[in-house]
């Protein structure tokens, strides 16, 4: 039986076609290959690549059903559920804090945005309301995609303002989330402007 190794980026349809060709040129009329962890075999009775694709799908479905019943899958579901609950709780707590956030404290505002980044970016969080966050920041003079007239890269407040505006721009976008790069920018800002004793 001829063994076929599929190239990087090969899809299942192409793999099935390669197996049919390999089987036709094999001495025993058979060829096998492993596609995404599932072995498929072309035999003289295999009429078409479509039949091999169906064979692969049946085996993948059976493999998935076995996995879903496994202790490993059940543990992964419990872990994911706990993660979702944690992110939801953090989101809810941050939204409770938002009306009382001290906007005169740049460290606190940037810390709040960093904490809010993950919940803002989770599609599983219920009650996500980017507009409520934008409105709260707008009441304190912060707006997304604000044109910065004067920017001083060596000024603490100026750099903090740019980071805040970028975060709000993410919330105002169609994605409605703060980009994770905020963590890098805030850490860099702290190193440059906040004395650590």
C-alpha positions as CSV (number, residue, x, y, z in Angstrom):
1,X,0.0,0.0,0.0
2,X,1.4,3.4,-1.0
3,X,1.6,6.0,1.7
4,X,0.9,9.6,0.8
5,X,2.1,12.6,2.8
6,X,0.1,15.7,2.2
7,X,1.8,19.0,1.8
8,X,1.3,22.0,4.1
9,X,-1.9,23.8,3.4
10,X,-3.5,20.9,1.6
11,X,-7.2,20.7,2.1
12,X,-9.3,17.5,2.4
13,X,-10.5,17.6,-1.2
14,X,-7.0,17.9,-2.6
15,X,-5.8,15.2,-0.2
16,X,-8.6,12.8,-1.5
17,X,-7.7,13.5,-5.1
18,X,-4.0,12.8,-4.4
19,X,-5.0,9.5,-2.7
20,X,-7.1,8.4,-5.7
21,X,-4.2,9.1,-8.1
22,X,-1.7,7.3,-5.8
23,X,-4.0,4.3,-5.5
24,X,-4.3,4.1,-9.3
25,X,-0.5,3.8,-9.6
26,X,0.0,1.5,-6.6
27,X,0.8,-2.2,-7.2
28,X,-2.0,-3.3,-5.0
29,X,-4.4,-0.5,-6.0
30,X,-4.3,1.0,-2.4
31,X,-3.0,4.2,-0.9
32,X,-3.4,5.7,2.5
33,X,-2.7,9.1,4.1
34,X,-3.2,10.8,7.4
35,X,-5.2,14.0,7.3
36,X,-5.6,16.0,10.5
37,X,-5.0,12.8,12.6
38,X,-7.4,10.6,10.7
39,X,-6.2,7.9,8.3
40,X,-8.1,7.6,5.0
41,X,-7.5,4.7,2.6
42,X,-8.1,4.6,-1.1
43,X,-8.9,1.2,-2.5
44,X,-9.8,-0.2,-5.9
45,X,-13.5,0.1,-4.8
46,X,-13.1,3.8,-4.0
47,X,-14.9,5.4,-6.8
48,X,-14.1,9.0,-6.3
49,X,-12.4,11.7,-4.2
50,X,-15.9,12.6,-2.9
51,X,-16.2,9.1,-1.4
52,X,-12.9,9.6,0.4
53,X,-14.0,13.0,1.7
54,X,-17.1,11.3,3.1
55,X,-15.0,8.5,4.7
56,X,-12.8,11.2,6.3
57,X,-15.8,13.2,7.6
58,X,-17.4,10.0,9.1
59,X,-14.1,9.2,10.9
60,X,-13.7,12.8,12.1
61,X,-17.2,12.8,13.5
62,X,-16.6,9.5,15.3
63,X,-13.3,10.9,16.7
64,X,-15.0,14.1,17.9
65,X,-17.8,12.1,19.6
66,X,-15.3,9.9,21.4
67,X,-13.4,13.1,22.5
68,X,-16.6,14.8,23.7
69,X,-17.3,11.8,26.0
70,X,-13.7,11.7,27.3
71,X,-12.6,12.9,30.8
72,X,-10.2,15.3,29.0
73,X,-13.0,17.0,27.1
74,X,-15.2,17.3,30.2
75,X,-12.3,18.8,32.2
76,X,-11.6,21.3,29.4
77,X,-15.3,22.3,29.4
78,X,-15.2,22.8,33.2
79,X,-12.0,24.9,32.9
80,X,-13.5,27.0,30.1
81,X,-16.7,27.5,32.1
82,X,-14.7,28.7,35.1
83,X,-12.7,31.0,32.9
84,X,-15.9,32.5,31.4
85,X,-17.3,33.0,34.8
86,X,-14.2,34.8,36.0
87,X,-14.1,37.1,33.0
88,X,-17.8,37.9,33.4
89,X,-17.3,38.6,37.1
90,X,-14.4,40.9,36.3
91,X,-16.4,42.7,33.7
92,X,-19.3,43.3,36.1
93,X,-17.0,44.5,38.8
94,X,-15.3,47.0,36.5
95,X,-18.6,48.3,35.3
96,X,-19.6,48.9,38.9
97,X,-16.4,50.7,39.5
98,X,-16.6,52.9,36.4
99,X,-19.1,55.5,37.7
100,X,-16.7,56.1,40.7
101,X,-13.4,56.0,38.8
102,X,-11.2,58.9,39.7
103,X,-10.4,60.4,36.3
104,X,-7.8,62.8,37.8
105,X,-5.7,59.7,38.6
106,X,-4.0,58.7,35.3
107,X,-2.5,55.6,36.9
108,X,-6.0,54.5,38.0
109,X,-7.6,55.2,34.7
110,X,-5.0,53.3,32.7
111,X,-5.1,50.4,35.2
112,X,-8.9,50.3,34.7
113,X,-8.6,50.2,30.9
114,X,-6.0,47.4,31.2
115,X,-8.2,45.4,33.4
116,X,-11.2,46.0,31.1
117,X,-9.2,44.9,28.0
118,X,-9.8,41.2,28.4
119,X,-13.6,41.4,29.2
120,X,-14.1,43.9,26.4
121,X,-12.5,41.4,24.0
122,X,-14.6,38.4,25.1
123,X,-17.5,37.4,23.0
124,X,-18.9,35.4,25.9
125,X,-19.4,38.3,28.3
126,X,-23.0,39.2,28.8
127,X,-24.0,42.8,29.0
128,X,-21.1,44.2,27.1
129,X,-21.8,47.9,26.5
130,X,-18.9,49.7,24.9
131,X,-21.1,52.8,24.5
132,X,-21.6,53.1,28.2
133,X,-17.9,53.0,28.7
134,X,-17.4,55.6,26.0
135,X,-20.1,57.8,27.5
136,X,-18.4,57.6,31.0
137,X,-15.1,58.7,29.5
138,X,-16.7,61.4,27.4
139,X,-18.1,63.0,30.6
140,X,-14.5,63.5,31.6
141,X,-13.3,64.8,28.3
142,X,-11.9,61.6,26.7
143,X,-13.1,60.7,23.2
144,X,-12.1,58.1,20.7
145,X,-10.1,59.0,17.6
146,X,-9.4,62.4,19.0
147,X,-7.1,64.6,17.0
148,X,-4.2,65.3,19.3
149,X,-3.2,68.9,18.6
150,X,-0.3,69.1,21.0
151,X,1.6,65.9,21.7
152,X,4.7,65.8,23.8
153,X,6.2,62.3,23.9
154,X,8.2,63.3,27.0
155,X,5.1,64.5,28.9
156,X,3.3,62.1,31.2
157,X,-0.2,63.4,30.7
158,X,0.2,63.7,26.9
159,X,1.3,60.1,26.5
160,X,-1.4,58.8,28.9
161,X,-4.0,60.7,26.9
162,X,-2.9,59.0,23.6
163,X,-3.0,55.6,25.3
164,X,-6.5,56.3,26.6
165,X,-7.7,57.6,23.2
166,X,-6.4,54.5,21.5
167,X,-8.2,52.3,23.9
168,X,-11.4,54.2,23.4
169,X,-11.0,54.0,19.6
170,X,-11.0,50.2,19.9
171,X,-14.2,50.3,21.9
172,X,-15.8,52.6,19.3
173,X,-14.7,50.4,16.4
174,X,-16.9,47.7,14.9
175,X,-15.1,45.2,17.1
176,X,-16.0,47.1,20.3
177,X,-12.9,46.0,22.2
178,X,-9.7,47.4,23.6
179,X,-6.7,46.1,21.7
180,X,-4.3,44.0,23.9
181,X,-1.4,46.2,22.9
182,X,-2.6,48.5,25.7
183,X,-0.7,46.4,28.2
184,X,2.6,47.0,26.5
185,X,1.9,50.8,26.2
186,X,0.9,51.2,29.8
187,X,3.9,49.2,31.1
188,X,6.2,51.4,28.9
189,X,4.4,54.5,30.2
190,X,4.9,53.4,33.8
191,X,8.6,52.7,33.3
192,X,9.1,56.1,31.8
193,X,6.9,58.3,34.1
194,X,6.2,56.5,37.3
195,X,8.9,56.3,39.9
196,X,9.2,52.8,41.4
197,X,10.7,52.9,44.9
